[in-house]
Amino acid sequence: DGVVVFQNSLYFVGNFYDSASVFFPLLQWDGINWYEKGIGFGGLIHSTVVYNNELYLGGQIFTGVPGVNIVKFDGTNFSSVGGDVDDDVEGLKVIGNKLFVVGYFFHAGGVPANDIAIWDGNIWSGFSNDTFPNCTIGDIAIFHNELYIAGAIGTIDTTTGYNNIAKYNGWYLGEKEIKKNRGVSIFPNPTNTKLNIHLSSYSSNETIQIIDVLGEE
């Protein structure tokens, strides 16, 4: 189902069985020898990627390892990724300095996240304003500063009628959260060009820092 270079070896993910019909999902090739990895690991792996020098595996109903639906591997041991993703993980993609996790789920590490979640190596966050309530997202990519989404896509925000591929123009800011604390108007939102910010009050010693979903200022 997939192959990736990790720690000077090739790692293959799939449904493998040894001569005694013992299942293992991870197979290592160091250029000379084969090694079975993850014996006792149950479930289906859908995606794999290297992030922060660890191998991340996403899939469905993992057993025998610390994580459910997502787990990381340091070359020797499996460990949890800050808590579980509560349903199917279809794709893993490193964008900027963050790991984007996509699929069909509602929470990641207990944080609300509809089908797209972001892991920064320490904490989980939901994507933008969680605008994908009725989708199963298989993969994403950035092209010309726009997010392309592939999968079984039903509704984005309140718009329906997508045929498996959608383009998300720009990145939503956390405008709802900002408005809770002070009067703020931000428009247009989303945008990838000009951005207007109106404040109900502003002090000369205040600064405004805008960081996009990729962690860039």
C-alpha positions as CSV (number, residue, x, y, z in Angstrom):
1,D,0.0,0.0,0.0
2,G,2.9,2.4,0.4
3,V,6.7,2.7,0.7
4,V,8.9,5.4,2.3
5,V,12.6,5.9,3.1
6,F,13.2,5.9,6.9
7,Q,16.5,5.6,8.8
8,N,18.5,4.5,5.7
9,S,16.0,1.7,5.0
10,L,12.9,1.2,2.8
11,Y,9.7,0.6,4.8
12,F,6.8,-1.0,3.0
13,V,3.3,-0.9,4.5
14,G,0.6,-3.4,3.6
15,N,-0.9,-6.7,4.6
16,F,2.0,-9.0,5.0
17,Y,2.2,-12.6,6.4
18,D,5.1,-14.7,7.3
19,S,5.5,-18.4,6.7
20,A,3.5,-19.2,9.8
21,S,0.6,-16.9,8.6
22,V,1.4,-14.3,11.2
23,F,0.2,-10.9,10.1
24,F,2.5,-7.8,10.2
25,P,1.9,-4.5,8.4
26,L,5.4,-3.2,8.2
27,L,8.3,-4.6,6.2
28,Q,11.9,-3.2,6.3
29,W,14.5,-3.6,3.6
30,D,18.0,-2.2,4.5
31,G,19.5,-3.1,1.1
32,I,20.7,-6.5,2.3
33,N,18.1,-8.1,4.5
34,W,14.3,-8.1,5.1
35,Y,12.9,-7.5,8.6
36,E,9.3,-8.0,9.8
37,K,8.1,-5.0,11.9
38,G,4.9,-4.6,13.9
39,I,4.1,-8.2,14.6
40,G,1.0,-8.1,16.8
41,F,-0.1,-4.9,15.1
42,G,-3.7,-5.2,14.0
43,G,-5.8,-3.0,11.7
44,L,-5.3,-1.5,8.2
45,I,-2.7,1.0,7.3
46,H,-3.8,3.5,4.7
47,S,-0.9,6.0,4.7
48,T,2.6,6.6,6.0
49,V,5.0,9.6,6.1
50,V,8.2,10.6,7.9
51,Y,7.8,13.6,10.2
52,N,10.3,14.9,12.8
53,N,12.5,11.8,12.2
54,E,9.7,9.4,13.1
55,L,7.6,7.2,10.9
56,Y,3.9,8.0,11.1
57,L,1.2,5.4,10.2
58,G,-2.4,6.3,9.6
59,G,-5.3,3.8,9.1
60,Q,-8.2,2.2,10.8
61,I,-8.8,0.3,14.1
62,F,-5.2,-0.3,15.2
63,T,-4.7,-2.9,17.9
64,G,-1.6,-4.1,19.7
65,V,0.0,-0.6,19.5
66,P,-0.5,2.5,21.7
67,G,-2.5,4.5,19.2
68,V,-5.9,4.0,17.5
69,N,-6.0,5.0,13.8
70,I,-2.7,6.8,14.0
71,V,0.7,5.8,15.6
72,K,4.3,6.8,15.2
73,F,7.4,4.5,15.0
74,D,10.9,5.5,16.0
75,G,12.6,2.5,14.4
76,T,12.2,0.3,17.5
77,N,9.0,1.2,19.3
78,F,5.4,2.4,18.5
79,S,3.9,5.2,20.5
80,S,0.8,7.4,20.6
81,V,0.5,10.6,18.7
82,G,-0.8,12.8,21.5
83,G,-3.9,10.8,21.9
84,D,-6.1,9.0,19.4
85,V,-7.9,10.1,16.2
86,D,-11.4,8.8,16.7
87,D,-12.1,7.3,13.3
88,D,-10.6,6.4,9.9
89,V,-7.3,8.1,8.9
90,E,-6.9,8.1,5.1
91,G,-3.9,10.3,4.4
92,L,-0.8,11.9,6.0
93,K,0.9,14.9,4.5
94,V,3.7,17.1,5.8
95,I,3.1,20.7,4.8
96,G,5.5,23.3,6.0
97,N,6.5,22.2,9.5
98,K,3.2,20.5,10.4
99,L,1.7,17.1,9.8
100,F,-1.8,17.2,8.2
101,V,-4.0,14.2,8.9
102,V,-7.1,13.6,6.7
103,G,-9.8,11.1,6.6
104,Y,-13.2,10.6,8.2
105,F,-13.1,11.6,11.9
106,F,-14.4,14.1,14.4
107,H,-11.6,14.5,17.0
108,A,-7.9,14.2,17.2
109,G,-6.3,14.0,20.6
110,G,-9.7,15.1,22.0
111,V,-9.7,18.3,19.9
112,P,-12.6,18.8,17.5
113,A,-11.4,18.3,14.0
114,N,-13.8,17.4,11.1
115,D,-11.8,15.3,8.6
116,I,-8.6,17.4,8.7
117,A,-6.4,17.7,11.8
118,I,-3.0,19.3,12.3
119,W,-0.2,17.9,14.5
120,D,2.7,20.2,15.2
121,G,4.8,17.6,17.0
122,N,3.3,18.5,20.4
123,I,-0.4,19.3,20.2
124,W,-3.4,18.8,17.9
125,S,-5.5,21.5,16.3
126,G,-8.5,21.4,14.0
127,F,-8.2,22.9,10.5
128,S,-9.5,26.4,10.2
129,N,-13.1,26.6,11.1
130,D,-13.8,22.9,10.6
131,T,-15.6,23.4,7.3
132,F,-15.7,19.8,6.1
133,P,-18.6,18.1,8.1
134,N,-19.7,15.6,5.5
135,C,-16.6,14.4,3.7
136,T,-14.1,11.6,3.7
137,I,-10.9,13.2,2.6
138,G,-8.2,11.0,1.0
139,D,-5.4,13.4,0.3
140,I,-4.5,17.1,0.1
141,A,-1.9,19.2,-1.6
142,I,-0.9,22.9,-1.8
143,F,-0.7,24.3,-5.3
144,H,-0.3,28.1,-6.0
145,N,-1.1,28.9,-2.4
146,E,-4.4,27.0,-2.6
147,L,-5.4,23.8,-0.9
148,Y,-6.7,21.0,-3.1
149,I,-8.8,18.3,-1.6
150,A,-9.5,14.8,-3.0
151,G,-11.9,12.3,-1.6
152,A,-15.6,11.7,-1.1
153,I,-16.6,15.3,-0.7
154,G,-20.2,16.3,0.2
155,T,-20.4,19.7,1.9
156,I,-17.8,22.4,2.4
157,D,-19.2,25.1,4.7
158,T,-22.8,25.1,3.5
159,T,-22.1,24.5,-0.2
160,T,-22.9,21.1,-1.7
161,G,-22.4,19.5,-5.1
162,Y,-18.7,18.8,-5.1
163,N,-17.5,15.9,-7.3
164,N,-14.7,14.3,-5.3
165,I,-12.2,17.2,-5.9
166,A,-12.4,20.7,-4.4
167,K,-10.2,23.7,-4.2
168,Y,-10.0,25.8,-1.0
169,N,-9.1,29.4,-1.8
170,G,-6.8,30.8,0.9
171,W,-6.7,30.0,4.6
172,Y,-9.4,30.9,7.1
173,L,-8.1,32.8,10.1
174,G,-9.4,32.1,13.6
175,E,-11.8,35.0,13.4
176,K,-14.4,33.6,15.6
177,E,-11.9,33.1,18.4
178,I,-10.6,36.7,18.0
179,K,-14.1,38.2,18.2
180,K,-14.7,36.5,21.6
181,N,-12.1,38.8,23.1
182,R,-12.5,42.1,21.3
183,G,-14.3,43.8,18.4
184,V,-12.5,42.7,15.3
185,S,-13.6,42.7,11.6
186,I,-11.4,40.8,9.2
187,F,-12.2,40.7,5.5
188,P,-12.0,39.2,3.0
189,N,-11.7,35.9,4.7
190,P,-10.4,33.7,3.2
191,T,-7.8,35.6,1.1
192,N,-4.4,35.1,-0.4
193,T,-3.8,38.7,-1.3
194,K,-5.0,41.8,0.6
195,L,-6.4,41.5,4.1
196,N,-8.3,44.2,6.0
197,I,-8.3,44.2,9.8
198,H,-10.6,46.7,11.7
199,L,-10.3,46.9,15.5
200,S,-12.8,48.6,17.8
201,S,-9.9,49.9,19.9
202,Y,-6.2,49.9,19.3
203,S,-3.2,51.1,21.4
204,S,0.0,52.4,19.8
205,N,2.1,49.8,21.6
206,E,0.1,46.9,20.2
207,T,1.3,44.7,17.4
208,I,-0.6,42.3,15.2
209,Q,1.0,39.0,14.0
210,I,-0.7,36.8,11.4
211,I,0.3,33.2,11.1
212,D,-1.2,31.0,8.5
213,V,-2.1,27.3,8.8
214,L,1.4,26.4,7.6
215,G,2.9,28.2,10.6
216,E,4.3,30.9,8.5
217,E,4.1,34.6,9.4
